[in-house]
Amino acid sequence: MIREQSRLVARGVRLLALVGQCSADPVTMLEVATRLETITNENVVPFVLDERNGTAEYGYAATEWVLDLFRWAMTEDLPSLQRNRIVGLLCGYGAEAIRLFEERQAGRLFQSPNESASPESN
């Protein structure tokens, strides 16, 4: 499964493939990064991104700028709606798929327990 995600990024199917999450401790992140690097297709950037909340996201990016945009979206104080849109586009979802996803979530007019107390804006 991990190797297939690397192939999808290498073939241009998507710009970013999020493979999973792990503990953000340095030993675990090093082990995950090493494993990703051993099964990476040529011209694909494997990454492990510490989210600064005890977890790290890992996967593959098509280029450094894609990884930079993903890192910015995940670490800046963005409204979750905008963050989800950016990540959705990077992962290869089209505008219609993102619109449909948002419409299905439209009835949730409350803040989830893991979101900050600041109001969301579009």
Summary of the structure (lengths in Angstrom):
residues: 122
radius of gyration: 15.3
end to end distance: 34.6
largest distance: 43.8
contacts: 314
relative contact order: 0.16
helix: 46%
strand: 17%
